[in-house]
């Protein structure tokens, strides 16, 4: 199989691939300055043809969630939301709005994306008053409040990420292995807003590594957030890989449901706040504490051998020490037990 180089700077929502030798980069990505609608349509068609040609090189796809998978960020998000609520002096029924650790665990296992989380909470508990005025009553005012709170939260989150974010064990090693292969498409699909998401991946994954990914999608790129499967369906269509050859790495029930809804296999690397969920009962192919441990590193061959080429049964393996009831693939042994 011909090698397929990975070039370019990733932009959320866009596919990045090297160009066939017979087509120049100028032909594939002409400068779109002072062009007519017909010219722009022709340019898009040209790029689509190139992408379609590049798709033929991939037989499998590995898709990473971001928050909780690449970086265990949920507690950082919670603190940033509470900082925004405090800055706006949010109150519901006279009480300051604060999301506890326990309650945020419920939120992240129920709703994907920051704005949907706030709307879900406010619709059930009442909309908050702020230092700018009483609780909003119109849909327009509610949307504006959520947008403003999200912007404030993102500002706080950036500061927190700079000081506290680091990659989860084994994730960068697995990325590097996948990026070096010609047969595996690599993607990141996050429900987070683009601004907050890019801060994390630029800081933790690094721009040079990110530039090699084939596809990066953020929450802004889809109209429906996880657990809706839209983001993974969109990734499958753009990567040109069948759903049964796509493996998603997630950390929560919300992400698992999105992956399963798209017909994909899903491996769960739970965080402390999601570890008690019944991932096996909801169809996870495997649950493993982390992508790397004292005696193992999850590999591409492990993933596509055990998950895609097997029947997808979630099985308990005693030599991987997780909480009772979790199912895992025996990454240490390199073979099925």
Secondary structure, DSSP 8 states (H G I E B T S, - for coil): -------S---TTEE-----TTS-HHHHT---SS--HHHHHHHHHHHHHHHHHHHTT-SEEEEE-SBTTTB--HHHHHHHHHHHHHHTT-EETTEE----HHHHHHHHTT--SHHHHHHHHHHHH---BBTTBS---SHHHHHHHHHHHHHHHHHHHHHHHHHH--B-TTHHHHHHHHHT-SSEEEEEE-SS-HHHHHHHHHHHT-HHHHTT-SEEE-GGG-SS-TTSTHHHHHHHHHHT--GGGEEEEESSHHHHHHHHHTT-EEEE---TTTTTS-TTTTT-SEE-S-SEETTEE--HHHIIIIIISS-------TTS---TT-----TTTSS--
